[in-house]
């Protein structure tokens, strides 16, 4: 339990204005969205399945080399700041339990989806492990 709380305590003590050390990513690692596919038209709720190669998935707070956990970026034009913890809001969904899929409600219309892997403290790896941004239409 303490190992999972420690990264959050560190963030609180240091504050959001400071830059954080980034965890190195192994060469060739990559994140990808298994489904839906770019250009798909889907009905809600939308099931998004996450893929990862060259690394393992581990819950937030787990200090294990070459692992991280997924964050789903929804309707963002780009990646968040890479030297800070990934924000937690409606556009930045966290999967700190190590989940590899989610069922989400999105309003009808066009939406972009992208994965970004975070380390034990929700900070993107160096270089960042991010999927291609896809666009889907929810009917």
C-alpha positions as CSV (number, residue, x, y, z in Angstrom):
1,X,0.0,0.0,0.0
2,X,2.8,2.5,1.0
3,X,4.5,1.9,-2.4
4,X,1.4,3.0,-4.2
5,X,0.9,6.1,-2.1
6,X,4.5,7.2,-2.0
7,X,4.5,8.7,-5.6
8,X,1.5,10.7,-4.8
9,X,3.0,12.0,-1.6
10,X,6.1,13.0,-3.5
11,X,4.0,14.9,-6.0
12,X,2.2,16.8,-3.2
13,X,5.4,17.7,-1.5
14,X,7.3,18.9,-4.6
15,X,4.3,20.6,-6.2
16,X,3.1,20.7,-9.9
17,X,5.5,23.5,-11.0
18,X,8.7,21.5,-10.8
19,X,9.9,19.2,-13.6
20,X,10.3,15.5,-12.7
21,X,12.9,13.0,-13.8
22,X,11.6,10.8,-16.6
23,X,11.9,7.0,-16.6
24,X,13.9,5.7,-19.6
25,X,11.9,3.7,-22.1
26,X,13.4,0.6,-23.8
27,X,14.2,0.9,-27.5
28,X,11.4,-0.3,-29.7
29,X,8.7,0.0,-27.1
30,X,5.3,1.2,-28.4
31,X,1.7,1.7,-27.4
32,X,-1.2,1.2,-29.8
33,X,-5.0,1.1,-29.8
34,X,-6.2,-2.4,-30.8
35,X,-9.8,-1.3,-31.2
36,X,-11.6,0.7,-32.4
37,X,-9.6,1.4,-35.5
38,X,-8.9,4.8,-37.1
39,X,-11.9,6.0,-39.0
40,X,-14.4,3.6,-37.4
41,X,-18.0,4.6,-36.7
42,X,-19.1,3.1,-33.4
43,X,-22.1,3.0,-31.1
44,X,-21.7,3.9,-27.4
45,X,-20.5,2.8,-25.0
46,X,-17.2,2.7,-26.8
47,X,-14.9,-0.2,-25.9
48,X,-11.2,0.8,-26.3
49,X,-8.6,-2.0,-26.1
50,X,-5.0,-1.0,-25.3
51,X,-1.9,-2.6,-26.8
52,X,1.7,-2.4,-25.7
53,X,4.9,-3.9,-27.1
54,X,8.4,-4.1,-25.7
55,X,7.2,-3.3,-22.2
56,X,5.0,-4.7,-19.5
57,X,1.9,-3.2,-17.8
58,X,2.1,-2.6,-14.0
59,X,-0.2,-0.6,-11.7
60,X,0.7,2.9,-10.8
61,X,3.2,3.0,-7.9
62,X,4.9,-0.2,-9.0
63,X,8.7,0.3,-9.3
64,X,9.6,-2.3,-11.9
65,X,11.9,-1.7,-14.8
66,X,10.4,-1.5,-18.3
67,X,6.8,-1.2,-17.1
68,X,4.1,1.5,-17.0
69,X,0.4,2.0,-17.1
70,X,-2.0,3.4,-19.7
71,X,-3.6,6.8,-20.0
72,X,-6.2,7.5,-22.6
73,X,-6.1,11.0,-24.1
74,X,-9.5,12.0,-25.5
75,X,-10.0,14.9,-27.9
76,X,-6.6,16.5,-27.4
77,X,-4.6,18.1,-30.1
78,X,-1.3,16.9,-28.7
79,X,0.5,15.3,-25.8
80,X,0.5,16.9,-22.3
81,X,3.8,18.3,-20.8
82,X,6.2,15.3,-20.8
83,X,8.2,16.3,-17.7
84,X,5.1,16.5,-15.4
85,X,2.6,13.9,-14.2
86,X,-0.2,13.3,-16.7
87,X,-3.3,15.3,-15.6
88,X,-6.4,13.5,-14.4
89,X,-9.5,14.9,-16.0
90,X,-12.2,14.0,-18.6
91,X,-9.6,14.3,-21.4
92,X,-6.8,12.4,-19.6
93,X,-8.2,9.1,-18.3
94,X,-5.9,7.1,-15.9
95,X,-5.7,3.4,-15.7
96,X,-3.4,3.1,-12.7
97,X,-4.7,-0.4,-11.9
98,X,-3.0,-1.8,-15.0
99,X,-6.2,-2.1,-17.0
100,X,-5.8,-2.8,-20.7
101,X,-9.3,-1.8,-21.9
102,X,-12.2,0.5,-21.0
103,X,-15.8,1.0,-21.9
104,X,-16.5,4.8,-22.1
105,X,-19.4,7.0,-22.9
106,X,-18.7,9.6,-25.6
107,X,-21.3,12.0,-27.0
108,X,-22.2,11.5,-30.7
109,X,-19.7,13.0,-33.1
110,X,-16.1,12.8,-34.0
111,X,-13.5,12.1,-31.3
112,X,-9.8,11.5,-31.2
113,X,-8.2,8.9,-29.0
114,X,-4.5,8.3,-28.1
115,X,-2.7,6.3,-25.5
116,X,0.2,7.6,-23.4
117,X,2.1,5.3,-21.1
118,X,3.0,6.7,-17.6
119,X,5.6,5.4,-15.2
120,X,4.9,4.6,-11.5
121,X,4.3,8.3,-10.8
122,X,2.2,9.0,-14.0
123,X,5.1,10.7,-15.7
124,X,5.6,9.9,-19.4
125,X,8.7,7.8,-20.3
126,X,11.7,9.2,-22.1
127,X,11.1,8.9,-25.0
128,X,7.3,8.9,-24.6
129,X,5.5,5.7,-25.3
130,X,2.4,7.0,-27.2
131,X,0.1,5.5,-29.8
132,X,-0.9,7.1,-33.0
133,X,-3.9,9.4,-32.5
134,X,-7.0,7.9,-34.1
135,X,-10.3,9.5,-35.0
136,X,-13.6,7.7,-34.5
137,X,-17.2,8.8,-35.0
138,X,-19.8,7.9,-32.3
139,X,-23.3,7.6,-33.7
